[in-house]
Amino acid sequence: MSRKTYSLGAVALIAIASMSFPGVENAVAFAQDVAANATGNADAQTGPEAGQQAESTEEMVEIVPQQPVFVSEEVVQPLKEAATSETGNTEIEASSLRQLVGMVDSDEQMTDQMRCLAGAVYFESRGEPLDGQLAVAQVVINRAEDGRWPASYCGVVYQRSQFSFVRGGRMPNINTSSAAWQRAKAVATIAHEGLWDSEAADAVYFHATRVHPSWSRRKTRLAQIDSHVFYR
């Protein structure tokens, strides 16, 4: 510090001493002694070390705060995306098959293969409960995946002597404006996409209850749904 600093300090000491000692003269004398000692100590320091200490005394130490470092990480909250089926329908949850049929979009353009599948549902079981219609669709799908039958829905449906509604290798005209056709298309989509489990999950044969084909005795019966019996 400079001498000016010490003289200012002496004034402060006088003020402190005046509160500590009784009488002004004693307080002034005490402050002068302290100031004199401080001045003497400062004058006694000589040489480079003394200069460095004086400079360091006068220097102000600046405390520079560390620059905060932010680690930038993307906050990712995965959102569940709705899976889209091959036919363009979004996978949905339903509490019943009837509810699911009502939720499936059946107005979109169908491929030839899906039309064959829906046609089998329409002609074989349009008057059946939805479970029965789904089972018929499941049989067509299972046959297409089995090496004993053609490897496509249309191949299975048009195979000779397999479906009675096929006449001369052709499917009859469909009333495409009917509610039955809309349901058949929805059921075909549900079966194709595996959106609902059928009671006839593994079935590859079925017949109406009004007939008793001889081959049925050699097959494993899986389920009877309304007027159709299903086998594997």
mmCIF file of the C-alpha atoms, coordinates in Angstrom:
data_MODEL
# 
_entry.id   MODEL 
# 
loop_
_atom_site.group_PDB 
_atom_site.id 
_atom_site.type_symbol 
_atom_site.label_atom_id 
_atom_site.label_alt_id 
_atom_site.label_comp_id 
_atom_site.label_asym_id 
_atom_site.label_entity_id 
_atom_site.label_seq_id 
_atom_site.pdbx_PDB_ins_code 
_atom_site.Cartn_x 
_atom_site.Cartn_y 
_atom_site.Cartn_z 
_atom_site.occupancy 
_atom_site.B_iso_or_equiv 
_atom_site.pdbx_formal_charge 
_atom_site.auth_seq_id 
_atom_site.auth_comp_id 
_atom_site.auth_asym_id 
_atom_site.auth_atom_id 
_atom_site.pdbx_PDB_model_num 
ATOM 1   C CA . MET A 1 1   ? 0.000   0.000   0.000   1.00 0.00 ? 1   MET A CA 1 
ATOM 2   C CA . SER A 1 2   ? 1.053   3.682   -0.395  1.00 0.00 ? 2   SER A CA 1 
ATOM 3   C CA . ARG A 1 3   ? 1.644   6.070   2.465   1.00 0.00 ? 3   ARG A CA 1 
ATOM 4   C CA . LYS A 1 4   ? -1.630  7.721   1.628   1.00 0.00 ? 4   LYS A CA 1 
ATOM 5   C CA . THR A 1 5   ? -3.340  4.491   2.356   1.00 0.00 ? 5   THR A CA 1 
ATOM 6   C CA . TYR A 1 6   ? -1.636  4.210   5.676   1.00 0.00 ? 6   TYR A CA 1 
ATOM 7   C CA . SER A 1 7   ? -2.611  7.778   6.654   1.00 0.00 ? 7   SER A CA 1 
ATOM 8   C CA . LEU A 1 8   ? -6.204  6.974   5.861   1.00 0.00 ? 8   LEU A CA 1 
ATOM 9   C CA . GLY A 1 9   ? -5.857  3.860   7.935   1.00 0.00 ? 9   GLY A CA 1 
ATOM 10  C CA . ALA A 1 10  ? -4.493  5.907   10.809  1.00 0.00 ? 10  ALA A CA 1 
ATOM 11  C CA . VAL A 1 11  ? -7.582  8.048   10.785  1.00 0.00 ? 11  VAL A CA 1 
ATOM 12  C CA . ALA A 1 12  ? -9.642  4.896   11.077  1.00 0.00 ? 12  ALA A CA 1 
ATOM 13  C CA . LEU A 1 13  ? -7.488  3.683   13.933  1.00 0.00 ? 13  LEU A CA 1 
ATOM 14  C CA . ILE A 1 14  ? -7.995  6.964   15.757  1.00 0.00 ? 14  ILE A CA 1 
ATOM 15  C CA . ALA A 1 15  ? -11.719 6.488   15.458  1.00 0.00 ? 15  ALA A CA 1 
ATOM 16  C CA . ILE A 1 16  ? -11.454 2.936   16.798  1.00 0.00 ? 16  ILE A CA 1 
ATOM 17  C CA . ALA A 1 17  ? -9.120  3.933   19.579  1.00 0.00 ? 17  ALA A CA 1 
ATOM 18  C CA . SER A 1 18  ? -11.390 6.733   20.674  1.00 0.00 ? 18  SER A CA 1 
ATOM 19  C CA . MET A 1 19  ? -13.997 4.092   21.441  1.00 0.00 ? 19  MET A CA 1 
ATOM 20  C CA . SER A 1 20  ? -11.503 1.819   23.213  1.00 0.00 ? 20  SER A CA 1 
ATOM 21  C CA . PHE A 1 21  ? -9.525  4.241   25.344  1.00 0.00 ? 21  PHE A CA 1 
ATOM 22  C CA . PRO A 1 22  ? -10.873 6.821   27.725  1.00 0.00 ? 22  PRO A CA 1 
ATOM 23  C CA . GLY A 1 23  ? -9.670  10.234  26.678  1.00 0.00 ? 23  GLY A CA 1 
ATOM 24  C CA . VAL A 1 24  ? -8.885  11.669  23.294  1.00 0.00 ? 24  VAL A CA 1 
ATOM 25  C CA . GLU A 1 25  ? -5.145  12.079  23.911  1.00 0.00 ? 25  GLU A CA 1 
ATOM 26  C CA . ASN A 1 26  ? -4.630  8.442   24.706  1.00 0.00 ? 26  ASN A CA 1 
ATOM 27  C CA . ALA A 1 27  ? -6.567  7.409   21.616  1.00 0.00 ? 27  ALA A CA 1 
ATOM 28  C CA . VAL A 1 28  ? -4.538  9.702   19.351  1.00 0.00 ? 28  VAL A CA 1 
ATOM 29  C CA . ALA A 1 29  ? -1.276  8.501   20.855  1.00 0.00 ? 29  ALA A CA 1 
ATOM 30  C CA . PHE A 1 30  ? -2.227  4.855   20.311  1.00 0.00 ? 30  PHE A CA 1 
ATOM 31  C CA . ALA A 1 31  ? -3.178  5.476   16.671  1.00 0.00 ? 31  ALA A CA 1 
ATOM 32  C CA . GLN A 1 32  ? 0.053   7.380   15.972  1.00 0.00 ? 32  GLN A CA 1 
ATOM 33  C CA . ASP A 1 33  ? 2.164   4.542   17.394  1.00 0.00 ? 33  ASP A CA 1 
ATOM 34  C CA . VAL A 1 34  ? 0.447   2.012   15.176  1.00 0.00 ? 34  VAL A CA 1 
ATOM 35  C CA . ALA A 1 35  ? 0.839   4.204   12.095  1.00 0.00 ? 35  ALA A CA 1 
ATOM 36  C CA . ALA A 1 36  ? 4.509   4.816   12.853  1.00 0.00 ? 36  ALA A CA 1 
ATOM 37  C CA . ASN A 1 37  ? 5.230   1.113   13.223  1.00 0.00 ? 37  ASN A CA 1 
ATOM 38  C CA . ALA A 1 38  ? 3.482   0.341   9.952   1.00 0.00 ? 38  ALA A CA 1 
ATOM 39  C CA . THR A 1 39  ? 5.456   3.061   8.146   1.00 0.00 ? 39  THR A CA 1 
ATOM 40  C CA . GLY A 1 40  ? 8.708   1.814   9.585   1.00 0.00 ? 40  GLY A CA 1 
ATOM 41  C CA . ASN A 1 41  ? 8.062   -1.750  8.517   1.00 0.00 ? 41  ASN A CA 1 
ATOM 42  C CA . ALA A 1 42  ? 7.273   -0.605  4.975   1.00 0.00 ? 42  ALA A CA 1 
ATOM 43  C CA . ASP A 1 43  ? 10.492  1.491   4.773   1.00 0.00 ? 43  ASP A CA 1 
ATOM 44  C CA . ALA A 1 44  ? 12.583  -1.375  6.120   1.00 0.00 ? 44  ALA A CA 1 
ATOM 45  C CA . GLN A 1 45  ? 11.718  -3.636  3.155   1.00 0.00 ? 45  GLN A CA 1 
ATOM 46  C CA . THR A 1 46  ? 14.198  -3.023  0.340   1.00 0.00 ? 46  THR A CA 1 
ATOM 47  C CA . GLY A 1 47  ? 15.386  -4.877  -2.748  1.00 0.00 ? 47  GLY A CA 1 
ATOM 48  C CA . PRO A 1 48  ? 13.519  -6.775  -5.444  1.00 0.00 ? 48  PRO A CA 1 
ATOM 49  C CA . GLU A 1 49  ? 11.523  -8.889  -3.001  1.00 0.00 ? 49  GLU A CA 1 
ATOM 50  C CA . ALA A 1 50  ? 10.264  -5.800  -1.214  1.00 0.00 ? 50  ALA A CA 1 
ATOM 51  C CA . GLY A 1 51  ? 9.221   -4.242  -4.528  1.00 0.00 ? 51  GLY A CA 1 
ATOM 52  C CA . GLN A 1 52  ? 7.460   -7.406  -5.569  1.00 0.00 ? 52  GLN A CA 1 
ATOM 53  C CA . GLN A 1 53  ? 5.635   -7.592  -2.250  1.00 0.00 ? 53  GLN A CA 1 
ATOM 54  C CA . ALA A 1 54  ? 4.588   -3.937  -2.586  1.00 0.00 ? 54  ALA A CA 1 
ATOM 55  C CA . GLU A 1 55  ? 3.334   -4.517  -6.097  1.00 0.00 ? 55  GLU A CA 1 
ATOM 56  C CA . SER A 1 56  ? 1.519   -7.676  -5.072  1.00 0.00 ? 56  SER A CA 1 
ATOM 57  C CA . THR A 1 57  ? -0.043  -5.796  -2.168  1.00 0.00 ? 57  THR A CA 1 
ATOM 58  C CA . GLU A 1 58  ? -1.399  -3.132  -4.472  1.00 0.00 ? 58  GLU A CA 1 
ATOM 59  C CA . GLU A 1 59  ? -2.562  -5.583  -7.116  1.00 0.00 ? 59  GLU A CA 1 
ATOM 60  C CA . MET A 1 60  ? -6.163  -6.663  -7.062  1.00 0.00 ? 60  MET A CA 1 
ATOM 61  C CA . VAL A 1 61  ? -6.769  -10.303 -7.550  1.00 0.00 ? 61  VAL A CA 1 
ATOM 62  C CA . GLU A 1 62  ? -9.479  -10.721 -10.092 1.00 0.00 ? 62  GLU A CA 1 
ATOM 63  C CA . ILE A 1 63  ? -11.554 -13.831 -9.641  1.00 0.00 ? 63  ILE A CA 1 
ATOM 64  C CA . VAL A 1 64  ? -12.689 -14.942 -13.050 1.00 0.00 ? 64  VAL A CA 1 
ATOM 65  C CA . PRO A 1 65  ? -15.551 -17.399 -12.866 1.00 0.00 ? 65  PRO A CA 1 
ATOM 66  C CA . GLN A 1 66  ? -15.129 -20.496 -14.937 1.00 0.00 ? 66  GLN A CA 1 
ATOM 67  C CA . GLN A 1 67  ? -17.135 -20.433 -18.104 1.00 0.00 ? 67  GLN A CA 1 
ATOM 68  C CA . PRO A 1 68  ? -19.950 -22.936 -17.634 1.00 0.00 ? 68  PRO A CA 1 
ATOM 69  C CA . VAL A 1 69  ? -19.697 -25.884 -19.969 1.00 0.00 ? 69  VAL A CA 1 
ATOM 70  C CA . PHE A 1 70  ? -22.944 -27.259 -21.217 1.00 0.00 ? 70  PHE A CA 1 
ATOM 71  C CA . VAL A 1 71  ? -23.128 -30.769 -22.577 1.00 0.00 ? 71  VAL A CA 1 
ATOM 72  C CA . SER A 1 72  ? -25.698 -30.622 -25.282 1.00 0.00 ? 72  SER A CA 1 
ATOM 73  C CA . GLU A 1 73  ? -27.668 -33.850 -25.610 1.00 0.00 ? 73  GLU A CA 1 
ATOM 74  C CA . GLU A 1 74  ? -30.840 -34.257 -27.574 1.00 0.00 ? 74  GLU A CA 1 
ATOM 75  C CA . VAL A 1 75  ? -33.779 -35.088 -25.386 1.00 0.00 ? 75  VAL A CA 1 
ATOM 76  C CA . VAL A 1 76  ? -35.454 -37.935 -27.138 1.00 0.00 ? 76  VAL A CA 1 
ATOM 77  C CA . GLN A 1 77  ? -38.885 -39.124 -26.172 1.00 0.00 ? 77  GLN A CA 1 
ATOM 78  C CA . PRO A 1 78  ? -39.738 -42.004 -28.432 1.00 0.00 ? 78  PRO A CA 1 
ATOM 79  C CA . LEU A 1 79  ? -43.232 -41.806 -29.730 1.00 0.00 ? 79  LEU A CA 1 
ATOM 80  C CA . LYS A 1 80  ? -45.091 -44.899 -30.569 1.00 0.00 ? 80  LYS A CA 1 
ATOM 81  C CA . GLU A 1 81  ? -45.858 -44.876 -34.221 1.00 0.00 ? 81  GLU A CA 1 
ATOM 82  C CA . ALA A 1 82  ? -48.869 -46.693 -35.491 1.00 0.00 ? 82  ALA A CA 1 
ATOM 83  C CA . ALA A 1 83  ? -47.866 -49.597 -37.657 1.00 0.00 ? 83  ALA A CA 1 
ATOM 84  C CA . THR A 1 84  ? -49.420 -49.552 -41.093 1.00 0.00 ? 84  THR A CA 1 
ATOM 85  C CA . SER A 1 85  ? -50.575 -52.753 -42.701 1.00 0.00 ? 85  SER A CA 1 
ATOM 86  C CA . GLU A 1 86  ? -49.694 -53.820 -46.223 1.00 0.00 ? 86  GLU A CA 1 
ATOM 87  C CA . THR A 1 87  ? -53.144 -52.783 -47.380 1.00 0.00 ? 87  THR A CA 1 
ATOM 88  C CA . GLY A 1 88  ? -52.787 -49.298 -45.897 1.00 0.00 ? 88  GLY A CA 1 
ATOM 89  C CA . ASN A 1 89  ? -54.830 -49.813 -42.736 1.00 0.00 ? 89  ASN A CA 1 
ATOM 90  C CA . THR A 1 90  ? -53.381 -48.738 -39.409 1.00 0.00 ? 90  THR A CA 1 
ATOM 91  C CA . GLU A 1 91  ? -53.176 -51.453 -36.795 1.00 0.00 ? 91  GLU A CA 1 
ATOM 92  C CA . ILE A 1 92  ? -55.825 -50.773 -34.198 1.00 0.00 ? 92  ILE A CA 1 
ATOM 93  C CA . GLU A 1 93  ? -57.083 -52.293 -31.012 1.00 0.00 ? 93  GLU A CA 1 
ATOM 94  C CA . ALA A 1 94  ? -60.671 -53.393 -30.558 1.00 0.00 ? 94  ALA A CA 1 
ATOM 95  C CA . SER A 1 95  ? -62.608 -55.185 -27.855 1.00 0.00 ? 95  SER A CA 1 
ATOM 96  C CA . SER A 1 96  ? -64.569 -57.356 -30.281 1.00 0.00 ? 96  SER A CA 1 
ATOM 97  C CA . LEU A 1 97  ? -64.384 -58.603 -33.842 1.00 0.00 ? 97  LEU A CA 1 
ATOM 98  C CA . ARG A 1 98  ? -67.499 -56.621 -34.706 1.00 0.00 ? 98  ARG A CA 1 
ATOM 99  C CA . GLN A 1 99  ? -65.880 -53.430 -33.432 1.00 0.00 ? 99  GLN A CA 1 
ATOM 100 C CA . LEU A 1 100 ? -62.710 -54.195 -35.396 1.00 0.00 ? 100 LEU A CA 1 
ATOM 101 C CA . VAL A 1 101 ? -64.679 -54.772 -38.599 1.00 0.00 ? 101 VAL A CA 1 
ATOM 102 C CA . GLY A 1 102 ? -66.256 -51.360 -38.149 1.00 0.00 ? 102 GLY A CA 1 
ATOM 103 C CA . MET A 1 103 ? -62.873 -49.718 -37.669 1.00 0.00 ? 103 MET A CA 1 
ATOM 104 C CA . VAL A 1 104 ? -61.108 -51.203 -40.684 1.00 0.00 ? 104 VAL A CA 1 
ATOM 105 C CA . ASP A 1 105 ? -61.074 -49.059 -43.796 1.00 0.00 ? 105 ASP A CA 1 
ATOM 106 C CA . SER A 1 106 ? -62.726 -51.170 -46.473 1.00 0.00 ? 106 SER A CA 1 
ATOM 107 C CA . ASP A 1 107 ? -63.218 -48.401 -49.038 1.00 0.00 ? 107 ASP A CA 1 
ATOM 108 C CA . GLU A 1 108 ? -59.702 -48.406 -50.450 1.00 0.00 ? 108 GLU A CA 1 
ATOM 109 C CA . GLN A 1 109 ? -58.720 -50.054 -53.720 1.00 0.00 ? 109 GLN A CA 1 
ATOM 110 C CA . MET A 1 110 ? -58.178 -53.811 -53.318 1.00 0.00 ? 110 MET A CA 1 
ATOM 111 C CA . THR A 1 111 ? -55.589 -55.932 -55.081 1.00 0.00 ? 111 THR A CA 1 
ATOM 112 C CA . ASP A 1 112 ? -56.742 -58.904 -57.139 1.00 0.00 ? 112 ASP A CA 1 
ATOM 113 C CA . GLN A 1 113 ? -55.537 -61.292 -54.428 1.00 0.00 ? 113 GLN A CA 1 
ATOM 114 C CA . MET A 1 114 ? -57.445 -59.493 -51.678 1.00 0.00 ? 114 MET A CA 1 
ATOM 115 C CA . ARG A 1 115 ? -60.515 -59.389 -53.886 1.00 0.00 ? 115 ARG A CA 1 
ATOM 116 C CA . CYS A 1 116 ? -60.317 -63.177 -54.299 1.00 0.00 ? 116 CYS A CA 1 
ATOM 117 C CA . LEU A 1 117 ? -60.055 -63.587 -50.522 1.00 0.00 ? 117 LEU A CA 1 
ATOM 118 C CA . ALA A 1 118 ? -62.964 -61.239 -49.863 1.00 0.00 ? 118 ALA A CA 1 
ATOM 119 C CA . GLY A 1 119 ? -64.970 -62.967 -52.601 1.00 0.00 ? 119 GLY A CA 1 
ATOM 120 C CA . ALA A 1 120 ? -64.577 -66.329 -50.849 1.00 0.00 ? 120 ALA A CA 1 
ATOM 121 C CA . VAL A 1 121 ? -65.823 -64.757 -47.623 1.00 0.00 ? 121 VAL A CA 1 
ATOM 122 C CA . TYR A 1 122 ? -68.721 -63.100 -49.412 1.00 0.00 ? 122 TYR A CA 1 
ATOM 123 C CA . PHE A 1 123 ? -70.000 -66.127 -51.323 1.00 0.00 ? 123 PHE A CA 1 
ATOM 124 C CA . GLU A 1 124 ? -69.265 -68.817 -48.750 1.00 0.00 ? 124 GLU A CA 1 
ATOM 125 C CA . SER A 1 125 ? -70.292 -67.087 -45.540 1.00 0.00 ? 125 SER A CA 1 
ATOM 126 C CA . ARG A 1 126 ? -71.883 -63.653 -45.946 1.00 0.00 ? 126 ARG A CA 1 
ATOM 127 C CA . GLY A 1 127 ? -74.906 -64.872 -43.956 1.00 0.00 ? 127 GLY A CA 1 
ATOM 128 C CA . GLU A 1 128 ? -72.693 -66.300 -41.186 1.00 0.00 ? 128 GLU A CA 1 
ATOM 129 C CA . PRO A 1 129 ? -71.581 -64.592 -37.970 1.00 0.00 ? 129 PRO A CA 1 
ATOM 130 C CA . LEU A 1 130 ? -68.356 -62.617 -38.277 1.00 0.00 ? 130 LEU A CA 1 
ATOM 131 C CA . ASP A 1 131 ? -66.420 -65.401 -36.548 1.00 0.00 ? 131 ASP A CA 1 
ATOM 132 C CA . GLY A 1 132 ? -67.568 -67.792 -39.272 1.00 0.00 ? 132 GLY A CA 1 
ATOM 133 C CA . GLN A 1 133 ? -66.610 -65.370 -42.026 1.00 0.00 ? 133 GLN A CA 1 
ATOM 134 C CA . LEU A 1 134 ? -63.172 -64.915 -40.481 1.00 0.00 ? 134 LEU A CA 1 
ATOM 135 C CA . ALA A 1 135 ? -62.720 -68.691 -40.307 1.00 0.00 ? 135 ALA A CA 1 
ATOM 136 C CA . VAL A 1 136 ? -63.480 -69.064 -44.026 1.00 0.00 ? 136 VAL A CA 1 
ATOM 137 C CA . ALA A 1 137 ? -60.892 -66.410 -44.838 1.00 0.00 ? 137 ALA A CA 1 
ATOM 138 C CA . GLN A 1 138 ? -58.419 -68.204 -42.579 1.00 0.00 ? 138 GLN A CA 1 
ATOM 139 C CA . VAL A 1 139 ? -58.861 -71.447 -44.511 1.00 0.00 ? 139 VAL A CA 1 
ATOM 140 C CA . VAL A 1 140 ? -58.008 -69.708 -47.804 1.00 0.00 ? 140 VAL A CA 1 
ATOM 141 C CA . ILE A 1 141 ? -54.936 -68.101 -46.222 1.00 0.00 ? 141 ILE A CA 1 
ATOM 142 C CA . ASN A 1 142 ? -53.768 -71.357 -44.657 1.00 0.00 ? 142 ASN A CA 1 
ATOM 143 C CA . ARG A 1 143 ? -54.083 -73.200 -47.963 1.00 0.00 ? 143 ARG A CA 1 
ATOM 144 C CA . ALA A 1 144 ? -52.076 -70.510 -49.768 1.00 0.00 ? 144 ALA A CA 1 
ATOM 145 C CA . GLU A 1 145 ? -49.298 -71.027 -47.210 1.00 0.00 ? 145 GLU A CA 1 
ATOM 146 C CA . ASP A 1 146 ? -49.434 -74.835 -47.495 1.00 0.00 ? 146 ASP A CA 1 
ATOM 147 C CA . GLY A 1 147 ? -47.483 -76.536 -50.277 1.00 0.00 ? 147 GLY A CA 1 
ATOM 148 C CA . ARG A 1 148 ? -50.387 -78.869 -51.063 1.00 0.00 ? 148 ARG A CA 1 
ATOM 149 C CA . TRP A 1 149 ? -52.384 -75.990 -52.566 1.00 0.00 ? 149 TRP A CA 1 
ATOM 150 C CA . PRO A 1 150 ? -51.646 -73.068 -54.921 1.00 0.00 ? 150 PRO A CA 1 
ATOM 151 C CA . ALA A 1 151 ? -49.488 -70.346 -53.379 1.00 0.00 ? 151 ALA A CA 1 
ATOM 152 C CA . SER A 1 152 ? -51.923 -67.455 -53.828 1.00 0.00 ? 152 SER A CA 1 
ATOM 153 C CA . TYR A 1 153 ? -55.409 -66.546 -52.694 1.00 0.00 ? 153 TYR A CA 1 
ATOM 154 C CA . CYS A 1 154 ? -56.767 -66.521 -56.229 1.00 0.00 ? 154 CYS A CA 1 
ATOM 155 C CA . GLY A 1 155 ? -55.060 -69.829 -56.981 1.00 0.00 ? 155 GLY A CA 1 
ATOM 156 C CA . VAL A 1 156 ? -56.735 -71.401 -53.937 1.00 0.00 ? 156 VAL A CA 1 
ATOM 157 C CA . VAL A 1 157 ? -60.169 -69.943 -54.697 1.00 0.00 ? 157 VAL A CA 1 
ATOM 158 C CA . TYR A 1 158 ? -60.157 -70.899 -58.392 1.00 0.00 ? 158 TYR A CA 1 
ATOM 159 C CA . GLN A 1 159 ? -58.724 -74.361 -57.913 1.00 0.00 ? 159 GLN A CA 1 
ATOM 160 C CA . ARG A 1 160 ? -61.035 -76.817 -59.609 1.00 0.00 ? 160 ARG A CA 1 
ATOM 161 C CA . SER A 1 161 ? -63.770 -78.448 -57.496 1.00 0.00 ? 161 SER A CA 1 
ATOM 162 C CA . GLN A 1 162 ? -62.833 -76.656 -54.299 1.00 0.00 ? 162 GLN A CA 1 
ATOM 163 C CA . PHE A 1 163 ? -65.403 -73.869 -53.915 1.00 0.00 ? 163 PHE A CA 1 
ATOM 164 C CA . SER A 1 164 ? -68.932 -74.432 -55.150 1.00 0.00 ? 164 SER A CA 1 
ATOM 165 C CA . PHE A 1 165 ? -69.572 -70.770 -55.919 1.00 0.00 ? 165 PHE A CA 1 
ATOM 166 C CA . VAL A 1 166 ? -66.897 -70.800 -58.640 1.00 0.00 ? 166 VAL A CA 1 
ATOM 167 C CA . ARG A 1 167 ? -68.537 -71.656 -61.958 1.00 0.00 ? 167 ARG A CA 1 
ATOM 168 C CA . GLY A 1 168 ? -66.519 -72.206 -65.101 1.00 0.00 ? 168 GLY A CA 1 
ATOM 169 C CA . GLY A 1 169 ? -63.419 -70.804 -63.444 1.00 0.00 ? 169 GLY A CA 1 
ATOM 170 C CA . ARG A 1 170 ? -65.170 -67.536 -62.716 1.00 0.00 ? 170 ARG A CA 1 
ATOM 171 C CA . MET A 1 171 ? -66.543 -65.778 -59.669 1.00 0.00 ? 171 MET A CA 1 
ATOM 172 C CA . PRO A 1 172 ? -70.159 -64.566 -59.891 1.00 0.00 ? 172 PRO A CA 1 
ATOM 173 C CA . ASN A 1 173 ? -70.920 -60.864 -59.882 1.00 0.00 ? 173 ASN A CA 1 
ATOM 174 C CA . ILE A 1 174 ? -70.699 -59.172 -56.493 1.00 0.00 ? 174 ILE A CA 1 
ATOM 175 C CA . ASN A 1 175 ? -73.092 -56.554 -55.243 1.00 0.00 ? 175 ASN A CA 1 
ATOM 176 C CA . THR A 1 176 ? -70.316 -54.134 -54.364 1.00 0.00 ? 176 THR A CA 1 
ATOM 177 C CA . SER A 1 177 ? -72.729 -51.577 -52.878 1.00 0.00 ? 177 SER A CA 1 
ATOM 178 C CA . SER A 1 178 ? -74.029 -54.004 -50.253 1.00 0.00 ? 178 SER A CA 1 
ATOM 179 C CA . ALA A 1 179 ? -73.136 -53.975 -46.574 1.00 0.00 ? 179 ALA A CA 1 
ATOM 180 C CA . ALA A 1 180 ? -72.289 -57.693 -46.892 1.00 0.00 ? 180 ALA A CA 1 
ATOM 181 C CA . TRP A 1 181 ? -69.506 -56.891 -49.364 1.00 0.00 ? 181 TRP A CA 1 
ATOM 182 C CA . GLN A 1 182 ? -68.132 -54.150 -47.136 1.00 0.00 ? 182 GLN A CA 1 
ATOM 183 C CA . ARG A 1 183 ? -68.008 -56.592 -44.225 1.00 0.00 ? 183 ARG A CA 1 
ATOM 184 C CA . ALA A 1 184 ? -66.419 -59.280 -46.393 1.00 0.00 ? 184 ALA A CA 1 
ATOM 185 C CA . LYS A 1 185 ? -63.661 -56.891 -47.437 1.00 0.00 ? 185 LYS A CA 1 
ATOM 186 C CA . ALA A 1 186 ? -63.038 -55.855 -43.831 1.00 0.00 ? 186 ALA A CA 1 
ATOM 187 C CA . VAL A 1 187 ? -62.947 -59.484 -42.670 1.00 0.00 ? 187 VAL A CA 1 
ATOM 188 C CA . ALA A 1 188 ? -60.526 -60.384 -45.489 1.00 0.00 ? 188 ALA A CA 1 
ATOM 189 C CA . THR A 1 189 ? -58.215 -57.552 -44.429 1.00 0.00 ? 189 THR A CA 1 
ATOM 190 C CA . ILE A 1 190 ? -58.363 -58.579 -40.770 1.00 0.00 ? 190 ILE A CA 1 
ATOM 191 C CA . ALA A 1 191 ? -57.534 -62.191 -41.653 1.00 0.00 ? 191 ALA A CA 1 
ATOM 192 C CA . HIS A 1 192 ? -54.774 -61.209 -44.067 1.00 0.00 ? 192 HIS A CA 1 
ATOM 193 C CA . GLU A 1 193 ? -53.145 -58.936 -41.508 1.00 0.00 ? 193 GLU A CA 1 
ATOM 194 C CA . GLY A 1 194 ? -53.658 -61.323 -38.589 1.00 0.00 ? 194 GLY A CA 1 
ATOM 195 C CA . LEU A 1 195 ? -55.469 -58.656 -36.588 1.00 0.00 ? 195 LEU A CA 1 
ATOM 196 C CA . TRP A 1 196 ? -57.830 -61.113 -34.889 1.00 0.00 ? 196 TRP A CA 1 
ATOM 197 C CA . ASP A 1 197 ? -57.378 -64.753 -33.878 1.00 0.00 ? 197 ASP A CA 1 
ATOM 198 C CA . SER A 1 198 ? -59.777 -67.203 -35.478 1.00 0.00 ? 198 SER A CA 1 
ATOM 199 C CA . GLU A 1 199 ? -61.219 -70.300 -33.824 1.00 0.00 ? 199 GLU A CA 1 
ATOM 200 C CA . ALA A 1 200 ? -60.188 -72.115 -36.989 1.00 0.00 ? 200 ALA A CA 1 
ATOM 201 C CA . ALA A 1 201 ? -56.604 -70.928 -36.780 1.00 0.00 ? 201 ALA A CA 1 
ATOM 202 C CA . ASP A 1 202 ? -55.021 -74.005 -38.407 1.00 0.00 ? 202 ASP A CA 1 
ATOM 203 C CA . ALA A 1 203 ? -57.959 -75.158 -40.526 1.00 0.00 ? 203 ALA A CA 1 
ATOM 204 C CA . VAL A 1 204 ? -57.498 -76.050 -44.196 1.00 0.00 ? 204 VAL A CA 1 
ATOM 205 C CA . TYR A 1 205 ? -60.891 -77.716 -44.749 1.00 0.00 ? 205 TYR A CA 1 
ATOM 206 C CA . PHE A 1 206 ? -64.489 -76.830 -44.002 1.00 0.00 ? 206 PHE A CA 1 
ATOM 207 C CA . HIS A 1 207 ? -67.966 -77.863 -45.052 1.00 0.00 ? 207 HIS A CA 1 
ATOM 208 C CA . ALA A 1 208 ? -71.549 -76.863 -44.345 1.00 0.00 ? 208 ALA A CA 1 
ATOM 209 C CA . THR A 1 209 ? -73.398 -78.769 -41.658 1.00 0.00 ? 209 THR A CA 1 
ATOM 210 C CA . ARG A 1 210 ? -76.067 -79.846 -44.135 1.00 0.00 ? 210 ARG A CA 1 
ATOM 211 C CA . VAL A 1 211 ? -73.585 -82.192 -45.829 1.00 0.00 ? 211 VAL A CA 1 
ATOM 212 C CA . HIS A 1 212 ? -71.349 -84.989 -44.498 1.00 0.00 ? 212 HIS A CA 1 
ATOM 213 C CA . PRO A 1 213 ? -68.417 -85.528 -46.852 1.00 0.00 ? 213 PRO A CA 1 
ATOM 214 C CA . SER A 1 214 ? -66.508 -88.794 -46.480 1.00 0.00 ? 214 SER A CA 1 
ATOM 215 C CA . TRP A 1 215 ? -63.170 -87.013 -46.170 1.00 0.00 ? 215 TRP A CA 1 
ATOM 216 C CA . SER A 1 216 ? -64.278 -85.350 -42.914 1.00 0.00 ? 216 SER A CA 1 
ATOM 217 C CA . ARG A 1 217 ? -63.859 -88.656 -41.046 1.00 0.00 ? 217 ARG A CA 1 
ATOM 218 C CA . ARG A 1 218 ? -60.129 -88.607 -41.822 1.00 0.00 ? 218 ARG A CA 1 
ATOM 219 C CA . LYS A 1 219 ? -59.536 -85.037 -40.645 1.00 0.00 ? 219 LYS A CA 1 
ATOM 220 C CA . THR A 1 220 ? -59.121 -83.420 -37.250 1.00 0.00 ? 220 THR A CA 1 
ATOM 221 C CA . ARG A 1 221 ? -62.151 -81.385 -36.339 1.00 0.00 ? 221 ARG A CA 1 
ATOM 222 C CA . LEU A 1 222 ? -61.258 -77.982 -34.910 1.00 0.00 ? 222 LEU A CA 1 
ATOM 223 C CA . ALA A 1 223 ? -64.467 -76.010 -34.536 1.00 0.00 ? 223 ALA A CA 1 
ATOM 224 C CA . GLN A 1 224 ? -68.041 -75.573 -35.627 1.00 0.00 ? 224 GLN A CA 1 
ATOM 225 C CA . ILE A 1 225 ? -69.106 -72.000 -36.168 1.00 0.00 ? 225 ILE A CA 1 
ATOM 226 C CA . ASP A 1 226 ? -72.783 -71.626 -36.952 1.00 0.00 ? 226 ASP A CA 1 
ATOM 227 C CA . SER A 1 227 ? -73.420 -73.713 -40.084 1.00 0.00 ? 227 SER A CA 1 
ATOM 228 C CA . HIS A 1 228 ? -69.781 -74.569 -40.966 1.00 0.00 ? 228 HIS A CA 1 
ATOM 229 C CA . VAL A 1 229 ? -67.409 -77.162 -39.516 1.00 0.00 ? 229 VAL A CA 1 
ATOM 230 C CA . PHE A 1 230 ? -63.644 -76.643 -39.778 1.00 0.00 ? 230 PHE A CA 1 
ATOM 231 C CA . TYR A 1 231 ? -60.828 -79.230 -39.937 1.00 0.00 ? 231 TYR A CA 1 
ATOM 232 C CA . ARG A 1 232 ? -57.143 -79.641 -40.393 1.00 0.00 ? 232 ARG A CA 1 
# 
